Amino acid sequence: MNFILMMILLVSLVIPVYSFSGLGLGTDNDPFEIANCTQLQEMENNLSASYILTNNIDCSGISNFKPIGYCVGPSCISGIGDYPYTGNFNGNNYSISNLNIINLTPVGPGWGLFGFISESNITNVNLNNVFINVTSYSVGGLIGRSNYYSFVSNSSSSGSINGYEYVGGLIGYLSDNSFVSNS
């Protein structure tokens, strides 16, 4: 019996447990349900899960939102230091408003609601009154950098977006193998 308890404890120390304060399991069939900006920020704890918005979200209470997914290498394609969002995000035709991202120290590419995505689907979301001011590159309202077979559809962004290089209203940098439709 002690051996079994010790093995359970060992496994729990090795396998990370991600907490999410909302409903859902994070699967495609039962995505995590996001109802506020705090839960939106919690996406950074599980970059491969599926999420869905359940209502409009106002992030004016968050002074500096941390982008979901990031890379620290100069190219975001080396695989070393890359932590992209690889899940599915459905905005469910709701809006995210007053998202603020400010960073005056270059840390690496990828700044937006999603800093860096790869093999991901982002759909049905509208960003309103986004304010991003960074001294880095790959900066976009919705996505800073999109790599490897990512899909964006039925989405929009409005606001003020400032960066060093590869700056866009919706997406800062879109790789050859990523696709955007009806956005």
Disulfide bonds with the S-S distance in Angstrom:
Cys37-Cys59 2.11
Cys71-Cys76 1.76
